[in-house]
């Protein structure tokens, strides 16, 4: 039986972080519009924890993320074999459950579609399972990455666990990188977030040449890390696994076209993420505000506008992709931490701009100046390398 067709002004395909932020921005800035947010899963946001620095978001845009924040800290630590440091940049965390709750609070039930499989999209049409059609003024596809074969990638792989402890852990702020751990499978570090007095989110992360990911091994290493720190784990409350691209080069046009052709795209599907960190939240905020500010939300115009933003973002990311080639191809896996260790000796202001994707010419010169942590010959070879 064919379900009743739907008409709306904007259809957002994919209810993760990027899609959810677009929906919230439109609800606040363009309340006259009929918006539909479509998600295949049973909740918006999936099973994720996203974190970001206060400096990643422009002050005038912070209203969009503020209702989503579940934890915040006044600074963070990094630890390397030869260098440890505390930095004062405010750090926030968003949990997917909170995103789901805020969406349900701010959008009418008729705008939220869960558990629906998308069969096809075009600039003004979404076809769902059961042959139901959504006719929209404009469609935005944010269903995750397109065909990554069009990009030259290393990989950021991780398993994270939220642990309930039997005793307080005495950690007062996040450890964004603890690279004092044994190095395996490329550059390895442990990421720790203190959620209250007796809960910790501990994530084992790798910058690896291959996307192969075995959560069983990482769970064992997380347990060993917790045991080494003396944390008594009562139970694991949640687990998150991921494999993210760390882009070194590639063909943006082919990548864009692989993800539903002429339909407007945002999030990872439009290649909107920081190339080194795979951070997507700052770009997701910027794009959500940009979309809500558009005078016309016609599907073809949205596609053109977001395609131009993707091309600008790709050009802006050239320096970061070069750094990725140095990291993955200029250093042996066990020595990659030295590049990050050196980076974290730079000024807090430079580090903050780097995470936000706003590195200046002066920053670039400073990052590349001085004695490199890898051989100059290998660095030059890595910079010139391209995907075969």
C-alpha positions as a LaTeX table, in Angstrom:
\begin{tabular}{lrrr}
\hline
Residue & $x$ (\AA) & $y$ (\AA) & $z$ (\AA) \\
\hline
Unk1 & 0.00 & 0.00 & 0.00 \\
Unk2 & 1.37 & 3.42 & $-0.94$ \\
Unk3 & 1.47 & 5.86 & 1.99 \\
Unk4 & 0.18 & 9.39 & 1.72 \\
Unk5 & 2.64 & 11.78 & 0.11 \\
Unk6 & 4.00 & 14.75 & 2.05 \\
Unk7 & 4.74 & 18.33 & 0.99 \\
Unk8 & 7.22 & 20.58 & 2.80 \\
Unk9 & 9.56 & 23.51 & 2.28 \\
Unk10 & 12.77 & 21.71 & 3.28 \\
Unk11 & 13.47 & 17.98 & 3.64 \\
Unk12 & 16.62 & 17.04 & 5.57 \\
Unk13 & 17.72 & 13.46 & 4.91 \\
Unk14 & 19.73 & 12.17 & 7.87 \\
Unk15 & 19.09 & 12.98 & 11.52 \\
Unk16 & 22.64 & 12.99 & 12.85 \\
Unk17 & 24.55 & 16.00 & 14.14 \\
Unk18 & 24.67 & 17.97 & 10.86 \\
Unk19 & 21.04 & 17.28 & 9.97 \\
Unk20 & 19.85 & 17.99 & 13.49 \\
Unk21 & 21.66 & 21.34 & 13.63 \\
Unk22 & 20.17 & 22.38 & 10.28 \\
Unk23 & 16.68 & 21.51 & 11.53 \\
Unk24 & 17.19 & 23.47 & 14.77 \\
Unk25 & 18.59 & 26.52 & 12.95 \\
Unk26 & 15.62 & 26.55 & 10.54 \\
Unk27 & 13.14 & 26.12 & 13.40 \\
Unk28 & 14.62 & 29.15 & 15.19 \\
Unk29 & 15.44 & 31.44 & 12.27 \\
Unk30 & 12.73 & 30.44 & 9.78 \\
Unk31 & 9.73 & 29.31 & 11.87 \\
Unk32 & 7.36 & 29.95 & 8.96 \\
Unk33 & 8.85 & 27.03 & 7.03 \\
Unk34 & 7.57 & 23.47 & 7.08 \\
Unk35 & 10.67 & 21.33 & 7.70 \\
Unk36 & 10.88 & 17.52 & 7.68 \\
Unk37 & 13.82 & 15.66 & 9.26 \\
Unk38 & 14.16 & 12.01 & 8.20 \\
Unk39 & 16.23 & 9.44 & 10.10 \\
Unk40 & 16.61 & 5.71 & 9.46 \\
Unk41 & 17.31 & 4.91 & 13.12 \\
Unk42 & 14.96 & 4.99 & 16.07 \\
Unk43 & 16.43 & 8.16 & 17.58 \\
Unk44 & 18.12 & 11.28 & 16.29 \\
Unk45 & 21.88 & 11.50 & 16.70 \\
Unk46 & 22.49 & 7.76 & 16.93 \\
Unk47 & 24.96 & 6.69 & 19.64 \\
Unk48 & 27.54 & 9.46 & 19.71 \\
Unk49 & 29.42 & 11.88 & 21.91 \\
Unk50 & 30.65 & 15.06 & 20.22 \\
Unk51 & 33.04 & 17.51 & 21.84 \\
Unk52 & 34.30 & 20.92 & 20.82 \\
Unk53 & 36.20 & 23.96 & 22.03 \\
Unk54 & 34.39 & 27.22 & 22.76 \\
Unk55 & 36.66 & 28.92 & 20.23 \\
Unk56 & 35.40 & 26.58 & 17.47 \\
Unk57 & 32.08 & 28.44 & 17.36 \\
Unk58 & 31.59 & 32.14 & 16.63 \\
Unk59 & 29.99 & 33.98 & 19.58 \\
Unk60 & 26.97 & 34.93 & 17.46 \\
Unk61 & 26.37 & 31.25 & 16.63 \\
Unk62 & 26.65 & 29.78 & 20.12 \\
Unk63 & 22.90 & 29.95 & 20.71 \\
Unk64 & 22.61 & 26.92 & 18.41 \\
Unk65 & 24.87 & 24.60 & 20.43 \\
Unk66 & 24.24 & 25.93 & 23.95 \\
Unk67 & 20.99 & 23.95 & 24.52 \\
Unk68 & 22.75 & 20.74 & 23.43 \\
Unk69 & 25.68 & 20.83 & 25.86 \\
Unk70 & 25.63 & 18.22 & 28.63 \\
Unk71 & 29.11 & 18.82 & 30.10 \\
Unk72 & 31.65 & 21.65 & 30.05 \\
Unk73 & 35.13 & 22.26 & 31.48 \\
Unk74 & 37.35 & 25.32 & 31.85 \\
Unk75 & 40.39 & 23.67 & 30.20 \\
Unk76 & 42.04 & 20.43 & 29.16 \\
Unk77 & 45.30 & 18.49 & 29.37 \\
Unk78 & 47.57 & 16.78 & 26.85 \\
Unk79 & 50.29 & 14.26 & 27.70 \\
Unk80 & 53.22 & 13.06 & 25.59 \\
Unk81 & 56.39 & 11.13 & 26.48 \\
Unk82 & 58.46 & 14.32 & 26.49 \\
Unk83 & 55.90 & 17.03 & 27.13 \\
Unk84 & 52.69 & 17.53 & 29.13 \\
Unk85 & 50.60 & 20.66 & 29.25 \\
Unk86 & 47.35 & 22.22 & 30.48 \\
Unk87 & 45.46 & 24.63 & 28.23 \\
Unk88 & 42.64 & 26.99 & 29.20 \\
Unk89 & 40.34 & 26.75 & 26.18 \\
Unk90 & 36.80 & 25.91 & 27.36 \\
Unk91 & 35.72 & 22.43 & 26.25 \\
Unk92 & 32.15 & 21.18 & 25.80 \\
Unk93 & 30.49 & 17.83 & 25.17 \\
Unk94 & 27.17 & 17.01 & 23.47 \\
Unk95 & 25.55 & 13.60 & 23.86 \\
Unk96 & 23.28 & 12.19 & 21.17 \\
Unk97 & 20.45 & 11.67 & 23.68 \\
Unk98 & 20.43 & 15.41 & 24.33 \\
Unk99 & 20.29 & 16.20 & 20.59 \\
Unk100 & 17.31 & 13.86 & 20.26 \\
Unk101 & 15.53 & 15.54 & 23.20 \\
Unk102 & 16.14 & 19.10 & 21.95 \\
Unk103 & 14.88 & 18.23 & 18.46 \\
Unk104 & 11.68 & 16.74 & 19.87 \\
Unk105 & 11.19 & 19.82 & 22.05 \\
Unk106 & 11.74 & 22.40 & 19.31 \\
Unk107 & 10.13 & 20.82 & 16.25 \\
Unk108 & 6.55 & 19.56 & 15.89 \\
Unk109 & 6.04 & 15.81 & 15.81 \\
Unk110 & 4.87 & 16.09 & 12.20 \\
Unk111 & 8.39 & 17.32 & 11.24 \\
Unk112 & 10.23 & 14.34 & 12.72 \\
Unk113 & 10.34 & 11.02 & 10.87 \\
Unk114 & 12.15 & 8.10 & 12.50 \\
Unk115 & 12.70 & 4.53 & 11.37 \\
Unk116 & 12.29 & 5.39 & 7.70 \\
Unk117 & 14.54 & 4.09 & 4.93 \\
Unk118 & 15.31 & 6.51 & 2.11 \\
Unk119 & 15.21 & 4.88 & $-1.30$ \\
Unk120 & 16.13 & 7.87 & $-3.49$ \\
Unk121 & 16.71 & 11.62 & $-3.34$ \\
Unk122 & 16.79 & 14.46 & $-5.83$ \\
Unk123 & 16.90 & 18.25 & $-5.39$ \\
Unk124 & 13.14 & 18.41 & $-4.61$ \\
Unk125 & 12.07 & 14.84 & $-3.92$ \\
Unk126 & 12.66 & 12.12 & $-1.32$ \\
Unk127 & 11.32 & 8.61 & $-1.90$ \\
Unk128 & 10.88 & 6.52 & 1.25 \\
Unk129 & 10.17 & 2.89 & 1.91 \\
Unk130 & 6.59 & 1.99 & 1.04 \\
Unk131 & 6.90 & 4.28 & $-2.01$ \\
Unk132 & 5.95 & 7.32 & 0.10 \\
Unk133 & 7.14 & 10.55 & $-1.50$ \\
Unk134 & 8.17 & 13.81 & 0.11 \\
Unk135 & 7.86 & 16.73 & $-2.29$ \\
Unk136 & 10.02 & 19.56 & $-0.98$ \\
Unk137 & 11.08 & 22.99 & $-2.11$ \\
Unk138 & 14.62 & 21.83 & $-1.35$ \\
Unk139 & 16.30 & 18.63 & $-0.19$ \\
Unk140 & 19.55 & 18.45 & 1.83 \\
Unk141 & 21.33 & 15.09 & 2.07 \\
Unk142 & 23.34 & 14.56 & 5.27 \\
Unk143 & 23.40 & 10.76 & 5.50 \\
Unk144 & 27.10 & 10.37 & 6.26 \\
Unk145 & 30.10 & 9.99 & 4.00 \\
Unk146 & 29.90 & 9.47 & 0.24 \\
Unk147 & 32.23 & 7.17 & $-1.69$ \\
Unk148 & 35.55 & 7.57 & 0.12 \\
Unk149 & 37.35 & 5.77 & $-2.71$ \\
Unk150 & 37.47 & 9.17 & $-4.40$ \\
Unk151 & 39.59 & 10.55 & $-1.55$ \\
Unk152 & 43.13 & 9.73 & $-0.44$ \\
Unk153 & 42.67 & 8.87 & 3.22 \\
Unk154 & 44.36 & 7.77 & 6.36 \\
Unk155 & 42.03 & 6.76 & 9.15 \\
Unk156 & 41.10 & 7.79 & 12.66 \\
Unk157 & 39.73 & 4.72 & 14.45 \\
Unk158 & 38.36 & 4.58 & 17.96 \\
Unk159 & 36.41 & 2.72 & 20.59 \\
Unk160 & 35.06 & 4.73 & 23.50 \\
Unk161 & 33.36 & 3.53 & 26.68 \\
Unk162 & 31.41 & 5.42 & 29.31 \\
Unk163 & 32.37 & 3.77 & 32.59 \\
Unk164 & 30.58 & 3.76 & 35.92 \\
Unk165 & 33.24 & 3.61 & 38.64 \\
Unk166 & 32.83 & 2.40 & 42.19 \\
Unk167 & 34.93 & 5.27 & 43.55 \\
Unk168 & 35.60 & 8.91 & 42.56 \\
Unk169 & 38.27 & 9.33 & 39.88 \\
Unk170 & 39.58 & 12.78 & 40.94 \\
Unk171 & 39.94 & 13.97 & 37.33 \\
Unk172 & 38.70 & 17.55 & 36.98 \\
Unk173 & 39.14 & 18.23 & 33.26 \\
Unk174 & 39.45 & 16.32 & 29.99 \\
Unk175 & 42.63 & 14.68 & 28.78 \\
Unk176 & 42.29 & 15.34 & 25.07 \\
Unk177 & 45.41 & 13.34 & 24.21 \\
Unk178 & 47.34 & 10.94 & 26.41 \\
Unk179 & 50.06 & 9.68 & 24.08 \\
Unk180 & 52.20 & 8.23 & 26.87 \\
Unk181 & 50.55 & 4.87 & 26.13 \\
Unk182 & 52.22 & 2.14 & 24.05 \\
Unk183 & 52.08 & 2.99 & 20.37 \\
Unk184 & 50.23 & 0.52 & 18.12 \\
Unk185 & 48.82 & 0.71 & 14.58 \\
Unk186 & 50.08 & 4.22 & 13.87 \\
Unk187 & 49.68 & 7.13 & 16.29 \\
Unk188 & 47.76 & 6.02 & 19.38 \\
Unk189 & 46.38 & 8.11 & 22.20 \\
Unk190 & 43.74 & 7.80 & 24.92 \\
Unk191 & 41.04 & 10.44 & 25.33 \\
Unk192 & 39.36 & 10.89 & 28.74 \\
Unk193 & 36.28 & 12.91 & 29.69 \\
Unk194 & 35.19 & 13.17 & 33.34 \\
Unk195 & 31.39 & 12.92 & 33.52 \\
Unk196 & 30.72 & 13.70 & 37.16 \\
Unk197 & 32.68 & 12.35 & 40.12 \\
Unk198 & 32.39 & 8.63 & 39.33 \\
Unk199 & 31.91 & 8.39 & 35.57 \\
Unk200 & 34.53 & 8.56 & 32.83 \\
Unk201 & 34.34 & 8.36 & 29.08 \\
Unk202 & 37.57 & 6.69 & 27.92 \\
Unk203 & 38.35 & 6.41 & 24.22 \\
Unk204 & 41.25 & 4.54 & 22.60 \\
Unk205 & 42.11 & 6.31 & 19.32 \\
Unk206 & 44.47 & 5.55 & 16.42 \\
Unk207 & 45.70 & 7.46 & 13.38 \\
Unk208 & 46.19 & 4.40 & 11.22 \\
Unk209 & 47.04 & 3.59 & 7.61 \\
Unk210 & 44.17 & 1.10 & 7.34 \\
Unk211 & 40.48 & 1.31 & 8.29 \\
Unk212 & 40.44 & $-2.17$ & 9.85 \\
Unk213 & 38.89 & $-1.86$ & 13.28 \\
Unk214 & 38.63 & $-4.57$ & 15.94 \\
Unk215 & 36.72 & $-3.23$ & 18.99 \\
Unk216 & 37.64 & $-6.35$ & 21.00 \\
Unk217 & 41.31 & $-5.38$ & 21.07 \\
Unk218 & 40.54 & $-1.78$ & 21.93 \\
Unk219 & 38.22 & $-2.83$ & 24.77 \\
Unk220 & 41.09 & $-4.82$ & 26.26 \\
Unk221 & 43.42 & $-1.83$ & 26.00 \\
Unk222 & 40.82 & 0.48 & 27.58 \\
Unk223 & 40.43 & $-1.99$ & 30.46 \\
Unk224 & 44.20 & $-2.15$ & 30.89 \\
Unk225 & 44.44 & 1.67 & 30.89 \\
Unk226 & 41.71 & 1.91 & 33.53 \\
Unk227 & 43.42 & $-0.75$ & 35.63 \\
Unk228 & 46.75 & 1.07 & 35.37 \\
Unk229 & 45.09 & 4.27 & 36.63 \\
Unk230 & 43.49 & 2.41 & 39.53 \\
Unk231 & 39.92 & 3.02 & 38.37 \\
Unk232 & 37.47 & 0.40 & 39.63 \\
Unk233 & 34.97 & $-0.12$ & 36.82 \\
Unk234 & 31.55 & $-1.35$ & 37.97 \\
Unk235 & 30.04 & $-1.48$ & 34.48 \\
Unk236 & 30.21 & 0.03 & 31.00 \\
Unk237 & 27.18 & 2.26 & 30.39 \\
Unk238 & 27.66 & 2.80 & 26.68 \\
Unk239 & 30.14 & 2.15 & 23.89 \\
Unk240 & 30.88 & 4.06 & 20.72 \\
Unk241 & 32.95 & 2.84 & 17.75 \\
Unk242 & 34.04 & 4.77 & 14.70 \\
Unk243 & 36.31 & 4.89 & 11.67 \\
Unk244 & 36.72 & 8.40 & 10.25 \\
Unk245 & 38.63 & 9.55 & 7.17 \\
Unk246 & 41.75 & 11.70 & 7.60 \\
Unk247 & 41.97 & 13.20 & 4.13 \\
Unk248 & 45.31 & 13.66 & 2.37 \\
Unk249 & 44.01 & 14.45 & $-1.13$ \\
Unk250 & 41.58 & 13.24 & $-3.75$ \\
Unk251 & 38.91 & 14.37 & $-6.19$ \\
Unk252 & 36.26 & 16.54 & $-4.51$ \\
Unk253 & 34.03 & 16.69 & $-7.60$ \\
Unk254 & 33.81 & 12.91 & $-7.90$ \\
Unk255 & 33.27 & 12.59 & $-4.15$ \\
Unk256 & 30.46 & 15.16 & $-4.20$ \\
Unk257 & 28.75 & 13.50 & $-7.15$ \\
Unk258 & 29.00 & 10.07 & $-5.50$ \\
Unk259 & 26.72 & 11.20 & $-2.72$ \\
Unk260 & 23.42 & 11.76 & $-4.56$ \\
Unk261 & 24.62 & 13.86 & $-7.48$ \\
Unk262 & 22.93 & 17.26 & $-7.84$ \\
Unk263 & 21.25 & 17.18 & $-4.44$ \\
Unk264 & 22.51 & 19.65 & $-1.82$ \\
Unk265 & 24.79 & 18.04 & 0.76 \\
Unk266 & 26.14 & 18.91 & 4.20 \\
Unk267 & 28.10 & 17.14 & 6.91 \\
Unk268 & 30.54 & 14.40 & 5.90 \\
Unk269 & 28.54 & 13.79 & 2.72 \\
Unk270 & 29.63 & 17.22 & 1.49 \\
Unk271 & 33.22 & 16.79 & 2.82 \\
Unk272 & 32.59 & 19.38 & 5.54 \\
Unk273 & 35.04 & 18.36 & 8.26 \\
Unk274 & 38.44 & 19.44 & 9.51 \\
Unk275 & 40.91 & 17.27 & 7.55 \\
Unk276 & 43.38 & 16.57 & 10.38 \\
Unk277 & 41.01 & 15.98 & 13.30 \\
Unk278 & 37.96 & 14.77 & 11.31 \\
Unk279 & 36.01 & 17.32 & 13.43 \\
Unk280 & 32.62 & 17.99 & 11.84 \\
Unk281 & 30.83 & 20.05 & 14.49 \\
Unk282 & 32.27 & 23.52 & 13.71 \\
Unk283 & 31.43 & 23.18 & 10.02 \\
Unk284 & 28.02 & 21.72 & 10.86 \\
Unk285 & 27.21 & 24.82 & 12.91 \\
Unk286 & 28.46 & 27.19 & 10.22 \\
Unk287 & 26.51 & 25.40 & 7.51 \\
Unk288 & 23.31 & 25.26 & 9.56 \\
Unk289 & 23.39 & 29.03 & 10.06 \\
Unk290 & 24.31 & 29.58 & 6.40 \\
Unk291 & 21.40 & 27.47 & 5.17 \\
Unk292 & 18.90 & 29.20 & 7.46 \\
Unk293 & 20.08 & 32.59 & 6.19 \\
Unk294 & 19.46 & 31.75 & 2.53 \\
Unk295 & 16.61 & 33.84 & 1.06 \\
Unk296 & 15.54 & 30.94 & $-1.15$ \\
Unk297 & 15.72 & 27.27 & $-0.20$ \\
Unk298 & 15.08 & 25.89 & $-3.66$ \\
Unk299 & 16.80 & 22.53 & $-4.21$ \\
Unk300 & 18.94 & 23.60 & $-7.15$ \\
Unk301 & 20.02 & 26.84 & $-5.48$ \\
Unk302 & 20.85 & 25.01 & $-2.27$ \\
Unk303 & 22.97 & 22.53 & $-4.21$ \\
Unk304 & 24.88 & 25.31 & $-5.96$ \\
Unk305 & 25.44 & 27.28 & $-2.75$ \\
Unk306 & 26.63 & 24.29 & $-0.72$ \\
Unk307 & 28.74 & 22.99 & $-3.61$ \\
Unk308 & 30.53 & 26.35 & $-3.71$ \\
Unk309 & 31.04 & 26.21 & 0.06 \\
Unk310 & 32.46 & 22.70 & $-0.25$ \\
Unk311 & 34.91 & 23.85 & $-2.92$ \\
Unk312 & 35.98 & 26.80 & $-0.76$ \\
Unk313 & 36.35 & 24.47 & 2.24 \\
Unk314 & 38.46 & 22.09 & 0.12 \\
Unk315 & 40.77 & 24.91 & $-1.00$ \\
Unk316 & 41.09 & 26.11 & 2.58 \\
Unk317 & 42.00 & 22.59 & 3.65 \\
Unk318 & 45.03 & 22.25 & 1.36 \\
Unk319 & 47.48 & 22.99 & 4.17 \\
Unk320 & 45.82 & 20.48 & 6.49 \\
Unk321 & 45.91 & 17.75 & 3.84 \\
Unk322 & 49.62 & 18.41 & 3.39 \\
Unk323 & 50.13 & 17.99 & 7.14 \\
Unk324 & 48.24 & 14.70 & 6.96 \\
Unk325 & 50.61 & 13.42 & 4.27 \\
Unk326 & 53.55 & 14.35 & 6.50 \\
Unk327 & 51.95 & 12.50 & 9.42 \\
Unk328 & 51.02 & 9.34 & 7.55 \\
Unk329 & 53.80 & 9.14 & 4.97 \\
Unk330 & 56.63 & 11.12 & 6.49 \\
Unk331 & 56.82 & 9.35 & 9.85 \\
Unk332 & 56.91 & 5.73 & 10.89 \\
Unk333 & 53.85 & 4.73 & 12.90 \\
Unk334 & 55.65 & 4.52 & 16.23 \\
Unk335 & 57.15 & 8.02 & 15.73 \\
Unk336 & 54.02 & 9.87 & 14.66 \\
Unk337 & 53.34 & 11.08 & 18.19 \\
Unk338 & 56.44 & 13.30 & 17.90 \\
Unk339 & 54.68 & 15.49 & 15.33 \\
Unk340 & 51.74 & 16.07 & 17.69 \\
Unk341 & 54.06 & 16.51 & 20.67 \\
Unk342 & 55.85 & 19.31 & 18.84 \\
Unk343 & 52.54 & 20.87 & 17.76 \\
Unk344 & 51.38 & 21.10 & 21.37 \\
Unk345 & 54.40 & 23.22 & 22.26 \\
Unk346 & 52.97 & 26.05 & 20.13 \\
Unk347 & 50.86 & 28.94 & 21.46 \\
Unk348 & 47.36 & 28.26 & 22.81 \\
Unk349 & 45.91 & 30.77 & 20.34 \\
Unk350 & 47.46 & 28.95 & 17.36 \\
Unk351 & 46.23 & 25.59 & 18.66 \\
Unk352 & 42.70 & 26.96 & 19.07 \\
Unk353 & 42.65 & 28.36 & 15.52 \\
Unk354 & 43.95 & 25.04 & 14.18 \\
Unk355 & 41.10 & 23.06 & 15.74 \\
Unk356 & 38.56 & 25.55 & 14.44 \\
Unk357 & 40.02 & 25.27 & 10.93 \\
Unk358 & 40.96 & 28.97 & 10.93 \\
Unk359 & 44.74 & 28.69 & 10.67 \\
Unk360 & 46.39 & 31.92 & 9.49 \\
Unk361 & 49.40 & 32.33 & 7.20 \\
Unk362 & 51.49 & 33.13 & 10.25 \\
Unk363 & 50.24 & 29.98 & 11.94 \\
Unk364 & 51.22 & 27.88 & 8.95 \\
Unk365 & 54.72 & 29.36 & 8.93 \\
Unk366 & 55.07 & 28.72 & 12.66 \\
Unk367 & 53.88 & 25.10 & 12.38 \\
Unk368 & 56.45 & 24.38 & 9.67 \\
Unk369 & 59.34 & 26.36 & 11.16 \\
Unk370 & 62.15 & 25.06 & 13.34 \\
Unk371 & 63.65 & 21.60 & 13.48 \\
Unk372 & 61.12 & 19.07 & 12.15 \\
Unk373 & 60.37 & 15.93 & 14.20 \\
Unk374 & 60.87 & 13.84 & 11.03 \\
Unk375 & 63.61 & 13.91 & 8.39 \\
Unk376 & 63.36 & 16.72 & 5.85 \\
Unk377 & 63.85 & 14.26 & 2.98 \\
Unk378 & 60.92 & 12.13 & 4.10 \\
Unk379 & 58.80 & 15.22 & 4.78 \\
Unk380 & 59.33 & 16.55 & 1.24 \\
Unk381 & 58.62 & 13.15 & $-0.27$ \\
Unk382 & 55.42 & 12.90 & 1.78 \\
Unk383 & 54.24 & 16.38 & 0.78 \\
Unk384 & 54.66 & 15.53 & $-2.90$ \\
Unk385 & 53.02 & 12.12 & $-2.63$ \\
Unk386 & 49.68 & 11.40 & $-4.28$ \\
Unk387 & 47.28 & 8.49 & $-4.23$ \\
Unk388 & 48.17 & 5.94 & $-6.88$ \\
\hline
\end{tabular}
